[in-house]
Amino acid sequence: MSSLSIGIVGLPNVGKSTLFNALTKKSVPAENYPFCTIDPSVGIVPVPDERVGKLSEFSKSAKTIPAVIEFVDIAGLVAGASKGEGLGNKFLTNIREVDAIAHVVRTFQDNSVIHVANKVDPLQDVSVINLELILADLETVSKRISNLGKDLKKGDKEAILEESILKRIEKVFEEGKMATEAHLNEDEKFKIKSLNLLTLKPMLYVLNTSEASENIDIDSAIGGASLPGMYVKIDPVFESGLNDLIKQSYNLLGLETFLTTGEDETRAWTIKIGSTAPVAGMAIHTDFKDKFIRAEVINWKNLLDSGSRANAKSKGLIRTEGKEYVVKDGDVIEFLI
């Protein structure tokens, strides 16, 4: 499958670039990932996964290739971005192009690093960014509703349905909430997919802490319902929490991993959770879906515990699965086409 990307966003001076640089220290060569862009603001970052190394050792593989996700360093946002302030338009365009958002929030006090608001207030920072995303989306939704006018007058059923979805979202925006709070079902999301709303993208809050300075007590500042969605704590200078961030980003995108292993290479392949075997096979080559006959499947741990593929086979641990099989995270698969 093509690469999926996470945009690193936040106010200026919250530590976005420090985080991006810490992540890209881990980055891998792009030649193994032909779908990735070569761009200085994009880091191709491996997903930490002990299974890949263990299987590579097991198979004495010549190459070991982990799963990756792309992190995109997006320019700092300022209040008024939705009206074109600062790099507003560029910022919003860049966010539209990513699949999910890592929202960096500064929680450390350090007088040598100026905060744009002259004080460190994580909740205030979150609300500034989220408001800009809401205002940008409100404009998109309002424009779309007015464009539906002609079709609504004709009584077009599709237009009526779309308008009802958009009105629900508009109401949520007017309450200062993100589109995710409209709780749309998958059909409704699909109906408005072309609008590419910023506030429908999955978001992970990245709390930027510092071991070298005083930190605001997160639980009192951002406790409970004040901060929607999940969050992860990192210290990019001391590189702590980065693996958690990468893993959580992978989960946020709804991704899981299956593996292939042999003497040539052991590789982790990225698929959407819930993919059937033929769809998963497309990660290796697009032809695999149409040419799929069957798949031989074993859990990675069962394979290692068996000591060899032949032992695993004699114990009946390698299963033959057909087109309906839903691939599980950690499956080691050999496709027959």
C-alpha positions, 0 to 999 in steps of 0.5 A: 500500500502507499505510505501514510503520513502524519503531519507534525503541527503546533504553534511556533517554538513548541518543539516541532522541528526538534521532534522531527529531527529526533524522529528522522535520526531514526529514518531509513533509506527511501530506496526500499520504499518506492512510494515515499516522497524524497522531501526534506520536510518528510521523514521515513521512520521505521515502526519499532517491532521486535518481531522483524529482527527475530524473524530475520535472525530465524531465517538468516535473512540477507535484508531486514526491512521494517514497516515505516510511516512518514512524518511531515514537518509542517510550518508553525501555525499562528492565530488567524491562519484560517484568514491567511495570517502567517503561512496560514494557507500553506499550513492548511494545505499541508495539513490537508495532504496528510492522513493524521495529525500529531499536535505538539503541545509545549509543557516545559518552562524555559525562559530561553525559548520564547513562547508566542503567547509569553506563557506556557499554557497547554490547553490554550495552545490546543484551543488556538490550533483547533480553532484555526482548523475549525474555522478553515473547515467551517468555511469549506462546509458553508461553501459546500452547502451554498453550492448545493442550492440548485440541487436542493431546489430540485429535490435531489435526494443525494443533495438533501442527504449531504446537506443534512450531514453538513448541517450537523457538522456546522452545528458542531463547529458553532459549538467550537468542537471538531468534526469528529464530535459529530460522530458520523458513521462510515457512510456519512464520512464517505459522502463528504470525503471529497471535502477533506475536512481537517477536523475529521483527521485522526489526531494525537496530542504530543506533549513536549516535556523536558528532563532539563527544565520544569514541566507543567503538571499535565494531569491538572492542566490537561486532565480528563475531558479537556483534551479530546483523543489520546496523548503521548509524552515525549522529550525529543532532546533526550529522545524519550517517548519516541517509540511510543509516539511512532507506535501510537501514530501507526495505530491512529492510522488504523494500521497493522503489520503482516510479515514475510520471511526467508533467506533473501529478506524479512519484511514487515508489510503495512495494511489497514486493519481488517484487510482480507488476504488478497487485499493484504497481498497488494502491499507486496504487488498490486497483481496479488489481489487478482491472481490470489489463489491461497495463502499459507499463514502462521503466527510469527511466535508459533513459527519461531517456537517451532524452530523451523518452517518444516517443524511448524508444518509437521505440527499443523501450525501452518494454515491454508487460508482463502480469499475471505481470510482476514489477516491478523497483526503478526501473521507470517504469510506466504502467498500462492498466486 
